[in-house]
Amino acid sequence: MRTFSGAVFAGLAFAGMILTADMVHAQSSSPGNGGIEGIISVSPSKPGPLRKGEESAAPAGNIEFVVKKEDARISSFTTDAQGRFHVSLPPGHYTVMREDPGSRIGHWSFEVDVAAGEFKKVSWTGDSGMR
C-alpha cells in the first residue's frame, strides 16, 4: 500500500478533499490491475558454434520493449541487467516487442493475454539473428 506524507494530506485537506485509507488502498490495488512479469532472454547470445555444455541463451538485459494492443502503444518497460521486468496492464491481448534499431535483426515479438487482477508470469527468448 502507498503511504502519503502529512504534507500531502494537508494539501488535500486544504483543497477540500478528504482521502481515507480505504480510498488509498482502492487506488493502488483495484480489481482490474494485472499485467505481466518475468524474464526475457536472447539466443544465441554469441556467434559461432556452441561447445558441449555451453549455454546458448543469456539475459536480454537493459533492453526497452513496447506493449501494443493492436496498433496502439499502451506501455513500455526496460528489462533489468538480468532480463527481468514487471509491467501493469489492463485486461486484454497484447504484443510485446522491441522497436529500437537492434530489433531489425532476429525476432523480438511476443504475444500475451492478461486477465483482470492477475500478473501473468512469462519466460520469453528472443532470437538474436546470429548464426
N, C-alpha and C positions, 0 to 999 in steps of 0.2 A: 504494500500500500504506500502511496506517496504521502509525504509529510509536508506541511506548509509552515513557514516561519510566522511568528507573531506579526511581522510587518505585512505579510500578505493578508492575514486575517483582518488586520486593522484597515488595510486598504480596501478590502471587500466590504467591510462594515461601513466604511466611510461612503462607499459608492451605493449604499443601501441594499447590499446583497448579504444574505445570511447563508453561509455554507456549512452544512453539518458534516460530521464524519461519514454518515451513510452516503451522502452525495459524493464525497471524495472517492469512496470505495466504488461506487457505481460507475464513476467516470473511468477509473483505472482498470476495471475488470467487468465490462459489460458482457452479456451473454454472446454477442456476435464476435467478440475478439478471438482471433485464432491466427494461424499463419503457418510458416514453415521454418524449420531449423535443421541443421545438420552439417555435413561436411562435403565439400567439393574437392575432388582430386583431378589430376591430369595424367594422362598416359598416352603414349610413352613419355616419360619425363626427360629422357635424353636420347640423342640419336645413336644409331648403331645397333648391332646385335646385343641381345641380353645374354649375360653369363648365367650359368646354372645357379639357382638360389637368389638371383638378383631381382629386386622388386622393380616392376616397370612403372608403377604409379607413385606419384608424390602429391603432397597437398598443393592445391591451387591457392596459394597464399597471396593476400593483398590484391585481389582482383575485383573490380567493380562489375556487378551484374544488375540488369534491369528486370523488373517484373512487369509483364504486359498482360492485359485482358483484351483479347482480340488485338486491335492495333493501338489501343490506348496504353500509355505508360502509367502504371499505377504506383510503383515504388522502385527503389533501388537499394542495394546494400553492397558492402565491400567485405570480402572474407578476411579473417584474421590470418596471421602467419601460418597457422595450421590448417587453413582452408575452412574453418568453422564460420557459421553465420546464423542469424536469427532475425526474422522479419515478420512483423504483424501485418495481417491482411484480412479483409472481409471474406466471407464465404464466396467460393467461385472457382472457375477453372482458369489457370494461369500458365503462361510460358515464361520461363526464366532464361535469360540469355545475356551474352556479352555483346556490346556494341562498339567496343574500343578497337583500334587497329589490329590488336593481337587476335581478334576473333575471326579475321578473314581467312585464317588457316585452321583447319580442323573442324570440329563440331562442338559447339558450346550452347546448345539449346536443350532445355528440359521442360517437360510439362508436369503439372501437379494440380490436384484438386484439393481445395481447402474447405473443411467443414466448420460450421459455427462452433466457437468455443473450444477448438482443438488445434494444437500445434502438431502438424504432420512432420515426423522425423524422416529425413531423406539422406541418402548417401549416393551422390552422383559422381561420375567420372567423365570429364571432358576429353575429347580426342585432340591432342596437340597437333596432329598432322605430320609429326616427324616420323620418318621411316628410315 
